[in-house]
Amino acid sequence: MRRLFGLFVMLAAAVGPAGAAPLANRPGHYAPRDECTRLPGAAAFRTALAGAAKRRDAEALVTLASPNIELDFGGGVGRDELRAQLRGANGRERWQALDRMLTMGCAVSRGSMILPWFAAQEVGDFGPYDMLLVSGARVPLRAQPSATAAVLRRLTWQVTEIVQPDDRQGPYRHVRIPDTRITGYIAASRLSSPADYRLFVGRTGGKWRIEAFIAGD
């Protein structure tokens, strides 16, 4: 499974002519898409998933999980562990992550579903902790980490490079537009990382089950 996660955060360069913006990073290129509607039974599964999230129903979510669901890279496995985590200190974080994933599309890989869609995409030659996706349309890139600072650019579902050192805890992140010298600040709430929580959903015995609900790499 870990090799599978690594596959989906590997990032391949897609650079256009010298001085031009990369074709694969043009505005809107990474807007969420739904590739999963054609899969038999996927719509009913996702409806059940959305219902469990809306009600914050841990038992309903557990029933949608594989008996061997993977939850972290430290050995967290299984439905009992999922139940405990949903009801524990990081339960709110998991529910909020699920809410967000359900709005960000669904990818298909070898007959399985991956949420969000972005988690299954190749997005350039960055590591998963070196880049962030602008999650929205015409999101302001500001000259300073302030809501009143001058707007340098407006970005739409594009990849940005993290400028180091990086304040991960602050309300803004310092980023660069790839293949340019343009840097600025974007509200952290408008950014997503390929290392954020994602869902891997497989089909066994005719039933869809969550095989992993995991963050990190």
C-alpha positions in Angstrom: 0.0 0.0 0.0 2.8 2.5 0.8 4.2 2.0 -2.7 0.7 2.9 -4.0 0.6 6.1 -2.0 4.0 7.0 -3.3 2.8 6.5 -6.9 0.1 9.1 -6.5 2.3 11.8 -5.1 5.1 11.4 -7.6 5.2 14.5 -9.7 6.5 14.7 -13.3 7.6 17.8 -15.0 5.4 19.2 -17.7 7.1 22.3 -19.0 6.2 24.3 -22.1 8.5 26.5 -24.2 11.2 28.4 -22.4 9.7 31.3 -20.5 6.1 30.0 -20.9 3.9 28.7 -18.2 3.9 24.9 -18.0 1.0 23.5 -20.1 0.0 21.2 -17.2 -0.2 24.2 -14.8 -2.3 26.5 -16.8 -5.2 28.2 -15.0 -8.0 25.8 -14.1 -6.0 22.7 -15.2 -6.3 21.1 -11.7 -9.9 22.1 -11.0 -11.7 19.0 -9.5 -13.1 16.5 -12.0 -15.3 13.5 -11.4 -14.1 10.4 -13.2 -16.0 8.0 -10.9 -19.6 8.3 -12.1 -19.1 5.5 -14.7 -18.1 2.9 -12.1 -20.9 0.5 -11.1 -22.2 1.2 -7.6 -19.9 4.2 -7.1 -22.7 6.7 -6.9 -24.6 4.8 -4.2 -21.3 4.4 -2.2 -20.5 8.1 -2.4 -24.0 9.0 -1.4 -23.6 6.8 1.7 -20.2 8.3 2.3 -21.5 11.9 2.1 -24.4 11.0 4.4 -22.1 9.6 7.0 -19.9 12.7 6.8 -22.9 15.1 7.1 -24.3 13.3 10.2 -20.8 12.8 11.7 -21.9 9.1 12.0 -18.8 7.1 12.9 -20.6 3.8 12.7 -21.9 4.5 9.2 -18.4 5.4 8.1 -16.9 2.3 9.7 -19.4 0.1 7.7 -18.0 1.6 4.5 -14.5 0.7 5.4 -12.4 -2.4 4.6 -11.6 -4.6 7.7 -8.0 -3.8 7.0 -8.3 -0.1 6.3 -5.0 1.8 6.6 -5.1 5.0 8.7 -1.6 6.1 9.1 2.0 5.1 8.5 2.6 4.0 12.1 0.5 0.8 12.0 -3.0 2.2 12.5 -5.1 -0.4 10.8 -8.7 -1.7 10.9 -12.3 -0.7 11.6 -11.8 -0.6 15.4 -8.9 1.8 15.0 -11.0 4.0 12.6 -13.8 4.1 15.1 -11.4 5.1 17.9 -9.8 7.8 15.8 -13.1 9.3 14.7 -14.2 9.5 18.3 -10.7 10.6 19.6 -8.7 13.8 19.6 -8.2 13.9 15.9 -11.7 12.9 15.0 -12.8 16.5 14.1 -9.7 16.8 11.8 -10.7 13.6 9.9 -14.3 14.6 9.5 -13.3 18.1 8.2 -10.9 16.4 5.8 -13.6 14.1 4.5 -15.9 17.1 4.0 -13.3 18.8 1.9 -12.5 15.7 -0.1 -16.1 15.2 -1.1 -16.1 18.6 -2.8 -12.9 18.0 -4.7 -13.7 15.4 -7.3 -12.9 11.7 -7.7 -10.2 10.0 -9.8 -10.1 6.4 -11.2 -7.0 4.3 -11.2 -7.1 0.6 -12.1 -10.8 0.5 -11.3 -10.4 2.0 -7.9 -11.5 5.4 -6.7 -9.2 8.1 -5.3 -10.5 11.2 -3.5 -9.7 14.0 -4.0 -9.1 13.9 -7.7 -6.0 15.9 -7.3 -4.3 13.2 -5.2 -4.0 11.0 -8.4 -2.5 13.6 -10.7 1.0 14.3 -11.8 1.6 18.0 -11.2 5.3 18.8 -12.0 8.7 18.0 -10.7 8.2 18.9 -7.0 8.1 16.7 -4.0 4.7 16.4 -2.2 6.0 18.8 0.6 7.4 21.4 -1.9 4.2 22.4 -3.6 0.6 23.5 -2.9 -2.5 23.6 -5.1 -4.5 26.8 -5.2 -8.0 25.4 -4.5 -10.4 27.9 -6.1 -10.9 30.4 -8.8 -9.2 33.8 -8.9 -7.5 33.3 -5.5 -5.4 36.4 -4.7 -1.6 36.1 -4.5 -0.7 39.0 -2.2 2.4 41.0 -1.7 2.3 40.5 2.1 0.6 38.0 4.4 -2.4 40.2 5.0 -5.9 40.4 3.6 -5.4 44.1 2.8 -2.1 43.6 1.0 -1.8 44.4 -2.8 -2.9 41.6 -5.1 0.0 40.5 -7.4 -1.9 37.9 -9.4 -5.1 35.9 -9.2 -4.6 32.2 -9.5 -7.2 29.5 -10.5 -6.6 25.9 -9.6 -2.9 26.1 -10.2 0.2 24.6 -8.5 2.5 26.8 -6.5 6.0 26.1 -5.1 6.5 26.7 -1.4 9.1 29.3 -0.5 11.4 28.3 2.3 11.5 28.9 5.2 7.8 28.2 5.5 5.4 29.1 8.3 3.1 26.1 8.2 1.1 27.3 11.2 0.3 30.8 10.0 -2.8 31.9 8.2 -0.8 32.6 5.0 1.7 30.5 3.0 4.6 32.0 1.1 4.6 30.6 -2.4 6.1 31.1 -5.9 4.5 30.7 -9.3 6.6 27.9 -10.9 9.0 28.9 -13.6 8.8 32.5 -12.6 10.3 34.8 -10.0 6.9 35.9 -8.8 6.4 35.2 -5.1 3.7 36.2 -2.7 1.3 35.0 0.0 -1.9 33.0 -0.3 -4.4 32.3 2.5 -3.7 28.8 3.8 -7.4 28.0 3.7 -7.3 28.3 -0.1 -4.4 25.8 -0.6 -4.2 22.0 -0.7 -1.3 19.6 -0.5 -0.9 16.2 -2.2 0.1 15.0 1.3 -3.2 16.0 2.8 -5.8 13.3 3.8 -7.0 11.2 0.9 -9.3 8.2 0.4 -8.5 5.1 -1.6 -11.6 3.0 -2.3 -11.5 -0.4 -3.8 -14.1 -3.0 -4.9 -14.1 -6.4 -3.4 -16.8 -9.0 -3.8 -19.0 -6.5 -5.6 -18.8 -4.0 -2.8 -16.9 -0.7 -2.5 -14.8 -0.3 0.6 -12.5 2.4 1.9 -9.0 0.8 1.8 -7.1 3.8 3.2 -8.0 7.1 4.8 -4.6 8.6 5.2 -2.4 11.7 5.2 1.4 12.1 4.8 3.7 10.2 2.6 
